[in-house]
């Protein structure tokens, strides 16, 4: 896998998580508020982690 392919994969995963977060409030009746809060926090943490990975992959290599 190339760097570009890896970054595209990360980007697509982030977009999926962001879409999930957008639709999550619609599920509140079935899931309950505590589960919504947990899923929201976990998704936001995953996005933060993905952004950190992206940043480190884009950093120039030091010799």
C-alpha positions in Angstrom: 0.0 0.0 0.0 1.3 3.4 -0.9 1.2 6.5 1.4 -1.4 8.0 -0.8 -3.6 4.9 -0.6 -3.2 4.8 3.1 -4.1 8.5 3.4 -7.2 7.9 1.2 -8.2 5.0 3.4 -7.9 7.1 6.5 -9.9 9.9 4.8 -12.7 7.6 3.8 -12.9 6.1 7.3 -13.1 9.6 8.8 -15.9 10.5 6.4 -17.8 7.3 7.5 -17.4 8.2 11.2 -18.5 11.8 10.5 -21.6 10.5 8.7 -22.3 8.1 11.6 -22.1 11.0 14.0 -24.6 13.0 11.9 -27.1 10.2 11.9 -26.6 9.2 15.5 -29.1 11.6 17.1 -31.8 9.9 15.0 -31.1 6.7 16.9 -31.6 8.2 20.3 -35.0 6.6 20.9 -33.8 3.1 20.3 -30.3 3.4 21.9 -30.9 5.8 24.8 -28.9 8.9 25.8 -26.0 7.1 27.6 -25.3 4.9 24.6 -25.5 7.9 22.2 -23.0 9.8 24.4 -20.6 6.8 24.5 -20.8 6.3 20.7 -20.3 10.0 20.1 -17.3 10.2 22.3 -15.8 7.0 20.9 -16.3 8.2 17.3 -14.8 11.6 18.0 -11.8 9.9 19.7 -11.3 7.7 16.6 -11.4 10.8 14.3 -8.8 12.5 16.5 -6.6 9.4 16.4 -7.0 9.2 12.6 -6.0 12.9 12.2 -2.9 12.2 14.3 -2.0 9.3 12.1 -2.5 11.4 9.0 -0.4 14.2 10.4 2.5 11.8 11.2 2.3 10.2 7.8 2.5 13.5 6.1 5.5 14.7 8.1 8.7 14.7 6.2 11.1 11.9 7.0 14.1 13.0 9.1 17.5 11.5 8.2 
